[in-house]
Amino acid sequence: MLLHISQDHSHVEVVSFPRDLIVSVPECPDPADPEGEPLSAMSGVKLNSVLSHGGFNCVALTIEALTGVKIPAGGIVEFDGVAALSTAVGGVEVCLAERIDDDYSGLHLDAGTHSISGYDALAFLRSRHGVGDGSDLGRISNQQIFLASLMRTMKSGGTLQDPVKLYSIAKAVTSNMQLTSEVQDPARLVSIARALQDIDLSKVAFIQYPTGYNDDKTAVLPAESAALVNAALQADLPVQLDPTANENTEVRHGRRPRSSAAGRTGAR
């Protein structure tokens, strides 16, 4: 996921990239020998192979090349880390339109509203066989719903205005996630969270990077509208998908429709 906070703190985009997205990978520093010869560039590989190829820095450079957006800091968040974060905020409420039964993740939830935390949250984030078409794209939708609700929980509970609560959550983050040096200090994480406190939830958008299946449906490729998402991020403008569109949707800059779009989850 790519988190973009606008320079004037008026809007936020969180863009999810499918693990089966076909990407080109630039030369990357070798994690085993950062000062030595870089790892060779690659093309036509799935995004989920890049982490094992060259570590987090290689993933960041790949997303930079794909979107044209500079990534100054980041980290690796395992499912356990998000489960710990959900516990730190006292649980996250999710609303399901349909029952989920996924024996692979152990998730069995009726339709309706549930407050989940810990390993129930972990199962929700991992579930793919019980939602949508069983692909990773369905799992992305679950993850976006969870994170939108997490953001809503932190806003409504006054957490973003409470330095003590924020520091406690920042400690949970640093204890459960592998972060680059720029964000390893809990105080730095608190300052990022404080930047979000005055942003209206309607201006926080969770977006699935526009893609379409390849010919044999074993992977996905950037859709035509992905270039417009890239342009909006580069220009520091809100990214908005047309509410009637599919994976080849048009993107409008600086304007938000009345309803949520395909591939976008609002944090309202």
VMD Tcl script that draws the C-alpha trace (Angstrom):
set ca {
  {0.00 0.00 0.00}
  {1.09 3.52 -0.78}
  {0.04 6.19 1.74}
  {-0.15 9.70 0.29}
  {-0.86 12.67 2.60}
  {-1.31 15.87 0.62}
  {1.11 18.67 1.35}
  {-1.65 20.91 2.72}
  {-3.12 18.01 4.77}
  {-6.50 18.37 3.03}
  {-6.80 14.81 1.69}
  {-5.28 11.34 1.99}
  {-5.07 8.43 -0.45}
  {-4.12 4.86 0.42}
  {-3.48 2.92 -2.79}
  {-3.44 -0.90 -2.69}
  {-1.42 -2.77 -5.31}
  {-2.46 -6.37 -6.13}
  {0.20 -8.95 -5.35}
  {-0.25 -10.45 -8.84}
  {0.32 -7.13 -10.61}
  {2.89 -7.48 -13.40}
  {5.63 -4.86 -12.91}
  {9.06 -3.82 -14.13}
  {11.70 -3.78 -11.40}
  {14.62 -1.31 -11.59}
  {18.13 -2.04 -10.37}
  {17.99 -2.38 -6.58}
  {20.59 -2.39 -3.79}
  {21.38 -5.93 -2.68}
  {20.22 -6.27 0.98}
  {23.02 -8.76 1.56}
  {25.65 -6.33 0.22}
  {24.28 -2.76 0.05}
  {27.62 -1.31 -1.08}
  {28.25 -3.97 -3.70}
  {26.85 -4.56 -7.17}
  {23.12 -3.80 -7.43}
  {20.60 -6.49 -8.23}
  {19.71 -6.61 -11.91}
  {16.58 -4.96 -13.25}
  {13.70 -7.27 -14.21}
  {10.55 -6.97 -16.29}
  {7.29 -8.86 -16.47}
  {7.38 -10.20 -12.90}
  {4.66 -10.31 -10.25}
  {4.85 -7.68 -7.54}
  {4.77 -10.30 -4.77}
  {8.16 -11.63 -5.94}
  {9.96 -8.32 -5.48}
  {10.24 -8.44 -1.68}
  {12.17 -11.71 -1.72}
  {14.26 -10.43 -4.64}
  {15.51 -7.22 -3.06}
  {13.74 -6.43 0.19}
  {11.63 -3.42 1.10}
  {13.84 -0.89 -0.71}
  {13.36 -2.78 -3.96}
  {9.58 -2.81 -3.48}
  {9.64 0.96 -2.85}
  {11.77 1.61 -5.94}
  {9.40 -0.55 -8.01}
  {6.32 1.37 -6.84}
  {8.17 4.64 -7.43}
  {8.89 3.56 -11.01}
  {5.27 2.46 -11.49}
  {3.61 5.59 -10.09}
  {6.22 8.33 -10.46}
  {5.81 9.15 -6.75}
  {8.81 9.41 -4.43}
  {8.56 7.21 -1.31}
  {10.59 8.76 1.54}
  {9.80 6.19 4.22}
  {7.88 3.00 4.84}
  {8.00 -0.47 6.25}
  {6.91 -4.07 6.17}
  {3.67 -4.73 8.02}
  {2.95 -8.41 8.64}
  {-0.61 -9.51 9.34}
  {0.32 -9.99 13.01}
  {1.31 -6.34 13.20}
  {-2.10 -5.13 12.07}
  {-3.75 -7.56 14.48}
  {-1.71 -6.03 17.31}
  {-2.70 -2.54 16.19}
  {-6.39 -3.47 16.17}
  {-6.03 -4.63 19.77}
  {-4.20 -1.44 20.75}
  {-7.16 0.70 19.63}
  {-9.70 -1.54 21.40}
  {-11.11 -3.33 18.35}
  {-12.25 -2.31 14.88}
  {-15.87 -2.40 13.74}
  {-16.62 -3.92 10.32}
  {-19.99 -4.29 8.60}
  {-20.50 -7.30 6.31}
  {-23.13 -7.36 3.58}
  {-22.90 -11.16 3.37}
  {-21.77 -14.00 5.63}
  {-18.11 -15.01 5.30}
  {-17.13 -18.67 5.60}
  {-13.44 -19.26 4.96}
  {-11.96 -22.47 6.34}
  {-8.51 -21.47 5.07}
  {-8.26 -18.45 7.38}
  {-10.65 -19.79 10.01}
  {-12.99 -16.83 9.54}
  {-16.72 -17.43 10.01}
  {-18.80 -14.27 10.45}
  {-22.50 -13.62 9.88}
  {-23.67 -10.65 7.84}
  {-23.92 -7.51 9.94}
  {-21.68 -5.49 12.22}
  {-18.81 -7.01 14.20}
  {-16.06 -5.58 16.41}
  {-12.89 -7.53 15.69}
  {-9.41 -7.44 17.13}
  {-6.35 -9.63 17.55}
  {-6.44 -12.87 15.60}
  {-10.05 -12.37 14.48}
  {-8.75 -9.25 12.76}
  {-5.86 -11.28 11.37}
  {-8.27 -13.83 9.88}
  {-10.36 -11.03 8.36}
  {-7.29 -9.51 6.72}
  {-6.10 -12.86 5.40}
  {-9.44 -14.07 4.08}
  {-9.75 -14.40 0.31}
  {-11.68 -17.64 -0.27}
  {-14.76 -16.38 1.54}
  {-15.12 -13.07 -0.32}
  {-15.66 -12.03 -3.91}
  {-14.21 -14.35 -6.53}
  {-11.69 -15.87 -4.11}
  {-8.81 -13.90 -5.58}
  {-6.41 -11.48 -3.94}
  {-8.57 -8.63 -5.26}
  {-11.33 -9.65 -2.84}
  {-8.85 -9.69 0.03}
  {-7.78 -6.15 -0.88}
  {-11.39 -5.06 -0.45}
  {-11.48 -6.58 3.07}
  {-8.21 -4.86 3.95}
  {-9.48 -1.51 2.75}
  {-12.72 -1.90 4.72}
  {-10.71 -2.76 7.83}
  {-8.30 0.17 7.49}
  {-11.12 2.62 6.74}
  {-12.87 1.47 9.91}
  {-9.60 1.67 11.86}
  {-9.21 5.28 10.73}
  {-12.81 6.03 11.69}
  {-12.28 4.43 15.11}
  {-9.19 6.51 15.79}
  {-10.93 9.71 14.70}
  {-14.20 9.15 16.57}
  {-12.47 7.99 19.75}
  {-10.36 11.12 19.99}
  {-7.19 9.05 19.70}
  {-5.56 11.44 17.22}
  {-5.97 14.28 19.75}
  {-4.60 12.28 22.69}
  {-0.77 12.24 22.83}
  {-0.71 9.43 25.42}
  {-2.93 7.13 23.31}
  {-1.01 8.01 20.17}
  {2.33 7.21 21.76}
  {0.98 3.87 23.02}
  {-0.17 2.97 19.50}
  {3.14 4.16 18.03}
  {4.96 1.81 20.41}
  {2.73 -1.05 19.24}
  {3.61 -0.17 15.65}
  {7.37 -0.06 16.22}
  {7.23 -3.33 18.16}
  {5.34 -5.22 15.44}
  {6.50 -3.73 12.14}
  {9.80 -3.47 10.26}
  {10.21 0.24 9.56}
  {12.82 2.27 7.70}
  {15.01 4.52 9.83}
  {12.94 7.62 9.04}
  {9.92 6.29 10.95}
  {11.43 4.07 13.64}
  {11.07 6.81 16.26}
  {7.60 6.69 17.93}
  {7.65 10.49 18.13}
  {7.92 10.68 14.32}
  {4.97 8.33 13.95}
  {2.96 10.47 16.36}
  {3.71 13.55 14.25}
  {2.44 11.76 11.14}
  {-0.73 10.75 12.96}
  {-1.26 14.31 14.16}
  {-1.09 15.45 10.55}
  {-4.21 13.36 9.95}
  {-6.29 14.63 12.86}
  {-7.94 17.56 11.04}
  {-8.58 15.77 7.74}
  {-12.27 15.06 7.21}
  {-13.02 11.37 6.82}
  {-14.74 12.06 3.49}
  {-11.33 13.16 2.20}
  {-9.65 9.85 3.07}
  {-9.85 7.40 0.16}
  {-8.74 3.78 -0.03}
  {-8.14 2.91 -3.67}
  {-7.31 -0.30 -5.48}
  {-4.77 0.46 -8.21}
  {-6.68 0.10 -11.50}
  {-5.91 -3.23 -13.15}
  {-7.34 -5.79 -15.53}
  {-6.64 -9.50 -15.93}
  {-4.13 -10.72 -18.50}
  {-5.27 -13.13 -21.22}
  {-5.01 -16.31 -19.15}
  {-6.19 -14.62 -15.91}
  {-3.08 -15.64 -13.98}
  {-2.05 -12.06 -13.26}
  {-3.24 -8.47 -13.59}
  {-1.88 -5.55 -15.61}
  {-2.27 -1.79 -15.04}
  {-5.49 -0.54 -16.62}
  {-5.54 2.55 -18.81}
  {-6.82 4.68 -15.94}
  {-3.78 3.80 -13.82}
  {-1.91 6.60 -15.63}
  {-4.50 9.08 -14.38}
  {-4.16 7.81 -10.82}
  {-0.40 8.29 -11.15}
  {-0.87 11.83 -12.49}
  {-3.17 12.81 -9.60}
  {-0.70 11.50 -7.00}
  {2.20 13.27 -8.70}
  {0.24 16.54 -8.79}
  {-0.83 16.18 -5.12}
  {-4.51 16.15 -6.17}
  {-7.29 13.91 -4.81}
  {-7.68 10.68 -6.75}
  {-11.28 9.90 -7.67}
  {-12.77 7.07 -9.70}
  {-16.05 7.37 -11.55}
  {-18.76 5.62 -9.46}
  {-20.17 3.79 -12.50}
  {-16.84 2.54 -13.83}
  {-15.08 -0.81 -13.82}
  {-11.36 -1.53 -13.91}
  {-11.03 0.78 -16.92}
  {-12.67 3.64 -15.09}
  {-12.05 7.28 -15.73}
  {-10.40 9.30 -12.97}
  {-11.38 12.85 -12.15}
  {-9.03 15.21 -10.31}
  {-10.08 17.52 -7.52}
  {-13.73 16.44 -7.48}
  {-15.47 13.79 -5.39}
  {-18.81 12.26 -6.39}
  {-21.64 11.56 -4.04}
  {-21.12 7.80 -3.94}
  {-18.17 5.48 -3.59}
  {-16.52 4.23 -6.76}
  {-15.49 0.77 -7.84}
  {-12.05 0.17 -6.41}
  {-12.38 2.91 -3.81}
  {-13.39 2.71 -0.16}
  {-14.12 5.94 1.68}
  {-13.42 6.25 5.40}
  {-16.75 7.85 6.15}
}
mol new
graphics top color blue
foreach p $ca { graphics top sphere $p radius 0.5 }
foreach p [lrange $ca 0 end-1] q [lrange $ca 1 end] { graphics top cylinder $p $q radius 0.2 }
display resetview
